[in-house]
Amino acid sequence: MAQRADYWAEKVPLHFLSWTIKGILGGRLASGREPVEIPNLIHELILLTLEDEGGQFSEIPDVSTRCGIAGAALMELALRRRIDSDLKALWTVDPAPTGDAILDVVLSMVTAEPQRLSIQRWLERIAKSSSYFRRIAVAELCNCGILEEKDQQYRWALKRRAYPVIRGQERLEAKRRIIAAISSKRLNSHGGSNEVIPEDTDIALVALARACRIFERVLSPADYGMAQPRIEAVARLDLIGGEIARTAQSLNDRVAFALRRFLISGLAGKVVLTFSVGVFGFFALPISHQFFPAGHKNLALTGSFLVFAAPALASPFGGAVIGYMSDRISRKAATRAVTLMMVLPALGVCLLPNYDAIGVFAPILMIVLQCIKGFAAGGDHSASLVLLTEGAPANRRGFYSSFSYVGAAAGLLLAAGLGCVLTNVLSSQNVERFGLRIALLVGLALSVSLLIFRSRLPPEAILEQVEHDMRRSSNDSFVRQLFDQWRPILRVLGCGLFDYTAWVVCFVYVISWLEQRGNFSASQCLLINACGLAVAMAVQPASGALSDRIGRKPVLLASTAAMVILAWPLYWLASQPSLLQVVTAVLSFAAILGAFEGVIGAFDSEAVPKYVRCSALSLGYNISGVIGVLAPIVLVWLIQITGNPLAPAFLLMAIAAMSFVAVASARHTYIPGQV
């Protein structure tokens, strides 16, 4: 019986809430009647988290806010004498409905539980449904005339932080009340002052604000330091408030650990993927000799670059399917499916016979296997970038987001290093016979290791809920808001074109370009490229940190302008027979690209509203990735048609100019030092 009740209590938010939204709340909104007791503690906590300037609520609430909403519901029920608690447990004293949609759901959960659970257990349980509760509460705030909503932007209906007169009663706004509560004093008979004990509702609100770290947001550092003793004293008067802070800290620690594991898993996946990309780019000539017909040099090289481009061609479809799977099934299942779809093609490529053995089926099967791998990669394309950016402090987003690109550079660097070793140890004939297969086997081993690593990282339940909310929010609103956000999406696409195209041209295509010129051996070309990748990895976080200090635009405009001005001179320098000149050119390209990529992740994330961020970035990056990886194919034919070996420079100049315009036209501006 206890197990059945516990199961029902766990599931009631999902099933009962659907009926609540469509029935209770829908009926009230349709009839135009105001919800009961507006605003209560839940509404006032949400109003305290409203961004006055941005007009948005966070679509992915942090754990403190989740616990705060859960605690606000319990506090409100306690103030209405529906529940009671002590140091050990919480229980129902009056199961009569309150008439409030959210409170009645929570009250039904507590009433249905046959055992007396601790406040912490209830906070953790209710926090799982806090995103649903917040949607109801925001709708009620708009319905009763406190907020106005337009295009996912929320503003105070009275054009200032104030409540309208409701049922003939005027109430002081929450922010003013908590500040008054922590500063209230009165004179005593001895000429001194005594601290005034605030009202019960204000005590609860102060405890909520403390637990959710709202005081740090509404007070200056100096004022907060002076007020902290009073805040602690008032918050201690509320038992549930203290438990909220402790529970939030506990869950924050758990989620932070889970997020670290998830990010490591995501960055490891990026390393594995870009290692595979590097292998198929760096070994383009051996692939063209083994899997395409001999006697057609340009056709074979074009085909090998098509094999290289195949994953990016399939990634947009993977992004749609795997994203749907993540939303409707689970992040855990989607992640394992993605990793498995990376392992199986790697195994298939290792076992695939060459053109002499199976003829035209060799290139066809190679392209199909690469498409499967790209399909898998597209499903997890922008998740690590979004989590890195949104999980970072506001004044360090550039630095944190740069590590997504460090992972990509690390994969290519690993591939270049392996290629350098193989070309030095093996003869040119053995590189084509065995070296490529060895590189593919290393890629298979990395994929299998990633599968084992991810299979042993079951995500925390609260983290799964956060990710589910993120995907649900973006998937639900993306189609509806696509037209309104077409400008920032095009801007992401424009910046992504330079990112992908320049990366492919400068770090992948350049290997084959240098080899074909005949001035350097394959091992020398790979070693030069590895040095360039190492420089890019060093510049990326430094560039991101610099953008946190001086802003995103100056760094991005400087790097794109440098590419427009220096692309042709640097490619001319790379065409010279001098090793020093070639190294100088490659390292210069690496520094320019590293500066751009260290900032572009934060810039793009800040350009797109939170409610369409994942979908918009995934769309822009996948489309630009498709165009970018086709650059080597275009360049092979462009050089053949024009007879100019420096044609890649003109492509880089054109795309860099487009990105310069895209960055310059951006209206959003990061203000250094903002928090």
Secondary structure, DSSP 8 states (H G I E B T S, - for coil): -HHHHHHHHHHHHHHHHHHIIIIIIHHHHHHT---SSSS-HHHHHHHHT--TTT----SS--HHHHHHHHHHHHHHHHHTTSEEE-SS-EEES-----S-HHHHHHHHHHHH-SS-B-HHHHHHHHHTTHHHHHHHHHHHHHHTTSEEEETTEEEETTSSS----BTTB----HHHHHHHHTT-EEE-TTS-EEE----HHHHHHHHHHHHTT-HHHHS-HHHHHHHHHHHHHHHTT-HHHHHHHHHHHHHHHHHHHHHHHHHHHHHHHHHHHHHHHHHHHHTHHHHHHHHS-TT-HHHHHHHHHHHHHHHHHHHHHHHHHHHHHHHHT-HHHHHHHHHHHHHHHHHHHHH---HHHHTTHHHHHHHHHHHHHHHHHHTTTTHHHHHHHHTS-GGGHHHHHHHHHHHHHHHHHHHHHHHHHHHHHS-HHHIIIIIHHHHHHHHHHHHHHHHHHHHT----HHHHHHHHHHHHHHHHHHHHHTTTTHHHHHHHHHHHHHHHHHHHIIIIIHHHHHHHHTSS-HHHHHHHHHHHHHHHHHHHHHHHHHHHHH-HHHHHHHHHHHHHHHHHHHHHHHTSS-HHHHHHHHHHHHHHHHHHHHHHHHHHHHHS-GGGHHHHHHHHHHHHHHHHHTHHHHHHHHHHHH--TTHHHHHHHHHHHHHHHHHHT------TT--
